[in-house]
Amino acid sequence: MREAWADARPGQRVRREFRVIAPDGTERWLLGVGEKREMPDGRVVASGVNLDVTAQKRAEMRIRESEARFREMADNLPLIVWMHDAEGNQEFVNRTFCDYFGVSREEMRAKRWQVLMHPEDADAYLAEFARCVRDRCDFHAEVRVLNGGGEWRWLESWGAPRFDEAGGYAGHVGTSADVTERKEN
């Protein structure tokens, strides 16, 4: 924070988060917001306010830790795991998904996952998924997909709507399993 103030020019606003050690020895996070100004007599002064944002920072850290645990768990499952946002765009796929299809996570962002489906099955699968997104309800469907080895395989998918703390629809999370042997027997 000292560097931010030292580097600021008159008229420039400063906004930084920084840590301090409280008199009781605990670490606190502060948000400093202020501005340097040049006075009529040429002096440069700084004024601002520091807000204690420790609770917010701790909540952000808990969320990051929770997301990291979810991703670690999902990446170590033998099933394909996926998550979509409220518009049906893919937000997350696990390592099993990437390995199965021979793709990277970046390649599967948005709606690019749809190209993996067999043309004869895609419309019905996509229509059911769109209906479940629209109605905020559980999803279940089967579809043929092209795996990373260039082979058409059957997947069965299950998904459930997810909601944010305010109750707003946040998308779907689900899993898919290769059921080719069951379908062929």
Order of alpha helices (4+ residues) and beta strands (2+ residues): alpha-beta-beta-beta-alpha-beta-beta-alpha-alpha-beta-beta-beta-alpha
